[in-house]
Amino acid sequence: MNLIISIFAAKSFFNLMETKVVLITGASAGIGLSAATQLMERGVRVYAASRRGGNSQKASSGVGELIPVKMDVNQPEEIASVVAQILKENNRLDAVICNAGNGIAGSIEDTSNEEMRYQLETNFFGAVNTINACLPVFRSQGYGKVIATSSVAAVVPIPFQAFYSAGKAALSIFMQALAIEVKPFGIQCCTILPGDTKTDFTSARKYAEKSQSTDSVYYQTMKKSVGRMEKDEQNGMEARIVAKQMADQAMRKSMKVTVVPGFQYKVICWLFKILPTRISLWVVGLLYG
């Protein structure tokens, strides 16, 4: 009997040691929550970070679980505390997925410095804060995966959402540079570029204060442009489709450097690379200008 108990105890211990551990930000809804749930069902222990927290979940079968943690990516001390908690409870961290983000609309001229910084703070610096907190762990382990959610808007400049595009473009370039720097330490990097996706992101979008005034020379064009974008988003891909690509990369032995979910968005990104800039901007202007 004692031998049987010892065998089961050893088996449980090795199952725990083999269980992948992932930290994902922006995991209370949309793509982030879907990715966290999919990873949980694949047997991953997922720390789902957001500013509002959430409910714990267990996989329908296996050892996977979702552990909600309250964390603001703009507060480095909160990130450090969560990473310390993960290490204390697991003694490892296999991957971090930086998915937290927000959006602000309005013309460049109508957007204040404070509003510009608000847009870049979470979408770019929040990801950088989270990644920097995880890199020492990955280096000490000799392995680790960094996944970040950028956007097709990093390739296609979106008028009246210029600072969203700029932040996502900065994140994409940052991730490529990071991939080169950390490769000697066994760390992999992957950037996900979703196109229009049906999530709560649309209803959560903020507007620059001045852009809401009918006195703005951009008011009518801005409203039309953002309205078209919001319609495209609400008729876009399901969050689970993008989340599956994210989860797939987290589980791969060797990640892709860049992933663009959806055939049409792959084509759009390819065209923007080969077409003259003047033509590309003319097309975007027809759609959203």
Residue pairs with C-beta under 8 A, 6 or more apart in sequence:
15 63
16 63
19 43
19 44
19 45
19 63
19 64
19 90
20 39
20 43
20 44
20 45
20 94
20 95
20 250
20 251
21 44
21 45
21 47
21 86
21 90
21 92
21 93
21 94
21 95
22 39
22 44
22 45
22 46
22 47
22 93
22 94
22 95
22 96
22 97
22 250
23 46
23 47
23 49
23 82
23 83
23 86
23 93
23 95
23 96
23 97
23 130
23 134
24 32
24 35
24 36
24 39
24 46
24 47
24 48
24 49
24 96
24 97
24 99
25 32
25 49
25 50
25 71
25 73
25 96
25 97
25 98
25 99
25 100
25 126
25 127
25 130
26 32
26 49
26 50
26 98
26 99
26 100
26 101
26 149
27 33
27 35
27 36
27 46
27 48
27 49
27 50
27 54
27 68
27 99
28 48
28 50
28 51
28 52
28 53
28 54
28 68
29 199
29 200
30 197
30 199
30 200
30 201
30 239
31 99
31 149
31 194
31 197
31 199
31 239
31 242
31 243
31 246
32 48
32 50
32 97
32 99
32 100
32 243
33 48
33 54
33 239
34 239
34 240
34 242
34 243
35 97
35 99
35 243
35 246
35 247
35 250
36 46
36 48
36 66
37 57
37 66
37 243
38 240
38 243
38 244
38 247
39 46
39 64
39 247
39 250
39 251
40 46
40 57
40 58
40 59
40 64
40 65
40 66
41 59
41 60
41 62
41 64
42 64
42 247
42 251
43 59
43 62
43 63
43 64
44 64
44 250
44 251
45 63
45 64
45 65
45 67
45 90
46 64
46 65
46 66
46 67
47 67
47 69
47 82
47 85
47 86
48 54
48 66
48 67
48 68
48 69
49 68
49 69
49 70
49 71
49 73
49 82
49 100
50 68
50 70
50 71
50 100
51 70
51 71
51 72
52 70
53 68
53 69
53 70
54 66
54 68
55 68
56 65
56 66
56 67
56 68
57 65
57 66
58 64
58 65
58 66
59 65
69 82
69 85
70 78
71 78
71 79
71 81
71 82
72 78
73 79
73 98
73 100
73 122
73 126
73 127
73 129
73 130
74 121
74 122
74 125
74 126
74 129
76 129
76 133
79 129
79 130
79 133
80 133
83 93
83 133
83 134
83 137
86 93
87 93
87 137
92 141
93 134
93 137
93 138
93 141
93 144
94 143
94 144
94 145
94 250
95 144
95 145
95 146
95 147
95 250
96 130
96 131
96 134
96 144
96 145
96 146
96 147
97 147
97 148
97 149
97 246
97 250
98 126
98 127
98 130
98 131
98 146
98 147
98 148
98 149
99 148
99 149
99 246
100 122
100 126
100 127
100 130
101 122
101 123
101 126
101 149
101 201
102 118
102 119
102 122
102 123
102 201
102 204
102 205
102 206
103 119
103 161
103 164
103 201
103 204
103 205
103 206
104 111
104 115
104 118
104 119
104 161
104 163
104 164
104 205
104 206
104 207
104 208
105 160
105 161
105 164
105 205
105 206
105 207
105 208
105 211
105 222
105 226
106 115
106 160
106 207
106 208
106 210
106 211
106 212
106 218
106 222
107 160
107 208
107 211
107 216
107 218
107 222
108 162
108 163
109 218
110 208
110 210
110 211
110 216
110 218
110 222
111 162
111 163
111 208
111 210
111 211
112 208
112 209
112 210
115 163
115 208
115 209
116 163
118 206
119 163
119 164
119 167
120 163
120 166
120 167
120 170
123 164
123 167
123 168
123 171
124 167
124 170
124 171
124 174
127 148
127 171
127 174
128 174
131 146
131 148
131 178
134 144
134 146
135 144
135 146
135 182
135 187
137 144
138 144
138 146
138 182
138 185
138 186
138 187
139 182
139 185
139 187
141 186
142 185
142 186
143 186
143 187
144 185
144 186
144 187
144 188
145 187
145 188
145 189
145 190
145 249
145 250
145 255
146 175
146 178
146 182
146 187
146 188
146 189
146 190
147 189
147 190
147 191
147 192
147 246
147 249
147 250
147 255
148 171
148 175
148 189
148 190
148 191
148 192
149 191
149 192
149 194
149 246
150 168
150 169
150 171
150 172
150 175
150 191
150 192
150 193
151 164
151 165
151 168
151 193
151 194
151 195
152 193
152 194
152 195
152 260
152 265
152 268
152 269
153 161
153 164
153 165
153 168
153 169
154 165
154 168
154 169
154 171
154 172
154 193
155 169
155 193
155 268
155 269
155 272
155 273
156 165
156 268
156 269
156 272
156 280
156 284
157 165
157 281
157 284
158 164
158 165
158 229
158 284
158 288
159 225
159 284
159 285
159 288
159 289
160 211
160 218
160 221
160 222
160 225
160 226
160 288
161 226
161 229
171 191
172 191
172 193
172 258
175 189
175 190
175 191
176 189
176 191
176 257
178 189
179 188
179 189
179 257
182 189
188 254
188 255
189 255
189 257
190 249
190 255
190 256
190 257
190 258
190 259
191 257
191 258
191 259
192 242
192 245
192 246
192 249
192 259
192 261
193 258
193 259
193 260
193 261
193 265
193 269
194 237
194 242
194 261
194 262
194 265
195 236
195 237
195 260
195 261
195 262
195 264
195 265
195 268
196 229
196 232
196 233
196 235
196 236
196 237
197 233
197 236
197 237
197 238
197 239
197 242
198 233
198 234
198 235
198 236
198 237
198 238
198 239
199 233
199 239
201 233
202 230
202 233
202 234
205 226
205 230
210 216
211 218
211 219
211 222
213 219
216 222
221 289
225 288
225 289
228 287
228 288
229 288
237 261
237 262
241 261
241 262
242 261
245 259
245 261
246 259
249 255
249 256
249 259
260 266
260 269
271 280
272 280
